[in-house]
């Protein structure tokens, strides 16, 4: 993938102030470290924009695909759909999360609740300081979002972002590549689909599956995991509500179907499924690696399972 040149502008003090006002006039969220030491997406506490990005414990996806949401309800002969979401902004996210947002945009391209939230959002990325677990790759996939702000230089990532910058008085337009952070010492392993298919009986699945607790934490924090379940609830008064809730491919019920058959009864099966989905995608995204290298799964796993290490062993490709 060739790195794209994107339209960038220079901000004066007045145009930067106008941009800050436009962002903070919305309901704005930003990654912040809380008193427990976790970085979470929280309300922006002041009208001052942050200067750098942080990787939140639960990623950006929770704002566009909530852990639980009502899709529609039917009561007293009336059908009610999801209410129009309020406009909001997210400020200070890293570039790898913008890649993940692009991935989700493809998955939910025809999903009305998701698209309503995306249409009423303003997503602003900023430079980050790579952590030891980071393995981001600028060539992996495009980025989504609206703006990338680096001090007084700002890139327009969407038509809405470009319109906002022009309204704020930004000038000096020029085509430039995004300033991705320097690559870390580790590189991603090379694994082909053929190598994965031929590894079905490899001992690494059983060995690692025995360590896995099936807690699902890796899927929760992954910015491109999007499995969900639909639940219809009927009350005694005849009302019906359909909810969408996050699901997880490591949970015991995830692959069970009518009649009790389970397509992935063992944790080794679920681990294989997760790696296949994450590295090779499904459907329209088949062949697209969905791991943006943010390192959240490695950081949160209580037994230190690393999909890249598994891929390296399967592909006989060491991480150097």
N, C-alpha and C positions, 0 to 999 in steps of 0.2 A: 504494500500500500504506500503510495507516494504521499509525503507530508504536504498538506494543503497550506496555501497562503491565504490568510484571512484578513479582512479589512480592519485596520487598527487606527486609533485616533490618539491625539495628544490632548490632555486635559489641563486647562488652566485652573487656578484656585477657584474661580467662580463657577466654571463648568463642573469641577469635581464636587463643589458644594451643592450645585443643582442636582447632580446625580445622587448624592447622598440623601438629599431631601426626597427625591422621587422614590428611592428604595425604602427609606424608613417611614414614609407616609403609608406604606403597605404594612400588613401584618408580617413582620420580618423575623426569620429564624436564622440562627447561625450555630455552628459547632462550638460548644463551650465545655470546659472541664468543670464538673460539679464538685461538691464537697466530698463525695465518695471517691473522687479521682477518675471518674469515667467521663469521656468526651461524648456529649449528647447534643442533639439538635434542640436548642432552646430559643426562647424569644430573645431577640436582640435587645440588650438591656438599656442601650442609649441610642441616640441619633447619630453616633459616630460609627462609621464602617470599620470592620476589622482590617488589618493590613496583610494577613496571610491566611492560608487555608489550614484546616485541621480535618482529620479523618474521624467522623463520629462513630461511636460504638454501633448504633443501629443506623444504617445508611439512609441516603436520600429517598429511597423507595417508599419509606413509610408515609411520606407526605402525599405521594401519588397513588399508592396502593396500600391503604391503611390495613393494619392487622385485622380489623373487623369493621365492616361497613354494611349499612342497609342499602340494598339495591332497589327494592320496591316493597310496597305494602298494599294490601287490599282490605278495606274495612267499610262496612255499611254501604256496599255497592260502589265505593269510590276507590279508584286505582291511583296510587301516589308513587311517583318516581323519586329518585335522588334529588335533593334540593341543590340549587345552584351554589357551588362553593364560593366562599369569599376570596377575593384576590390576595395573594401572598407572595412574599419574596424569600429566597434562601440565599444567604451571603456567606462566602468564605469556604466553599467546597473545593476539593482538589480536582485536578483534571481527570484522574482515573474515574471519579464518580460521574463526570460528564460522559465518559465512554459508557459507563453502566446505564446512564439515563438514555443514551442513544439506543442501547440494546433493548431496554424496556419499551421505548417508543415503537420499536419494530414489533415486539410481541403484542402490545396493546393498541396497535394502530386502529383497530375497529372497536375498541372498548370505550363506550360512551362515558362512564364515570371517570376513567383514567384520563381521557382526552379533555373532559371538562376541567379537571384540575390542572392539566398541562397548559391549557389555553389561558388560564387565569393566574399563572405563576410567572415569576421573574427569577431566573437562576443565575447567580453571579459567582464565578469561580475566581480563585486567587492562587498565587504561588504557594507551594508547600515545601516543607523540609522532609525529605524521604526518611522514613523510619527503617530500622533494620529488617522488618518483615516485608517491606515494599519491593515489588518487582514489576512496576508499571512499564508499559510498552506503548510508545506513541504511535507505532505502526499497526497496532492491533485492530482498531476500529475507529470510526469517526467520533466526534464529540457532539453532544447536544447542549442545551442550555442557551443562555442569551448573551452573557458578557463574561469576559475574562479581564480582571482589573489588576494591574501591576503598577502600584504607585500612581503616576500620572500618565501612564500608557494603558489604553483599554482596547480590547478587541471585541468586535461585534460578531456574535456567533449565530444570530438569528435576525430576520427582518425586524422583529419587535425590538431587539436590542439595538439595532442600527437606528431605528426611528427614535428611540429614547435618547441615544447619544447626540443625534442631530438637534433634538429639542433642547438638550442641556447645553448646547453651544460648543460641543467638541469639534476640533478641527485637525488639520494636518493629516488627512486620510492617506494611508499607504498600506500596501499588501505586505504582510509579514507572517512568518510562522509563529505558532504559539510557543512561549518559553517553557517547554517541559523541563522538569527537574533532571539533573544528571542521572544516568543509569547507575544502579547499584552494582556491587561486585558480583552478585549472582545473576545468572541468566536462566531463562525459562527452558525447560527440557523440550526436546523434540520427540513427539510421539505421533505415529500415524494411526489412522483408523484400523488398518490391517493389523498393526501390532496389537492394538487393543482387542480386536476380535479374536486374535490367536492366543490371547492371554487368559481366556475364560477359566482355564483350569490352573492358572498360576497360583502358587502357594501364598503369594503376597496378599491375595484377597482374603483368604481364611485367616492368615496370621494377623493382618491389620483389623479384620472384622472382629476378631476375638478381643482386641483392645478397645474397639469402638463401643461407646456407651449408648449409642443411638439417641443421644440427647437432642440432636437437631440444632445445636447452637450454631454450627457452621452455616447452615442454610438460612437461619434467622439473620445473621450479620452479613451474609453475602449480598452485594448490591445488585446482582443479576439473577438471584433466585426468586421465582415468582409463583410457585405452586399455590393453589388455593382450592378451597372446597366451597360448595354452595349448600346452604342449609335452609330449608323451609320450615317455619314454625307456625303452627295453627293453634289459636286460642279457642277457649270454649265459647266465645262470643262470635266465632266464625271468621275473625280476622286472620289474615295470612301475611307473614313477613318473610322475605327472602334476604338472607345475609350472605355476604362473602367473607370468608375468614382464611387467614394464612394456613396452608398445610405444609407438610414437611416430608420429603422422600425417605427420611430415616425413621419415621413413625411406623408402628406396627400395622396400623389400619390403612396406610397410604395406598398400597397396591392390592388390597382386598376387594373382591368384586362379589356380586350376587352369587349365592351358592357356597360362599366361604372360600373360594380359591384365592390364593395369594401368589401373585407373580414374583414377589421378592420376599420370601419368608425369612431369609437369613440376613444378618447385618453385612455379610460379605457381598450378597447380591445388591444390597442398597448402596454400598460403597462403589461397586462397579458402575451402577446406574448413575450415581452422582458424577463420577469422573467422566463418563461418556457424555452426559448432558452438558457438563461444564466446559469440556474441551472441544466437543464436536457439534453441539447444538442439535435441535430438532426442527422439523417442518421447514418453514421458509428460511430459517437461520441455520439449517444443516451445513456443517463445514465451518461455521464461525465460532472461534474460541470465545467463550463467554466469561472467562476469568480475566479480570482487568488487573490482577496482580496487586490488589490493595493489601493483602496479607491479613485481613480480618479473621478469616477462618483459622489460620495458623495460630493467631494470637489468642483466640477464644477456646480452642479445642483443649479440653481438660487432659487428654492423653497424647497430645502433640502429634496428631495425624496431619500429614502434609501431602496434598494431592500432587504437588510438583515432584516430591520425592518418590511417590509411587510411579508417576509417569517416567521419571528418570530411570528407575530400575527396570520398568517394562521396556523402555526404549533403549536400554543400555547406554543412556546419556547421562553422565555425571553432571552435577551442578558445580560449576567452578566460579 
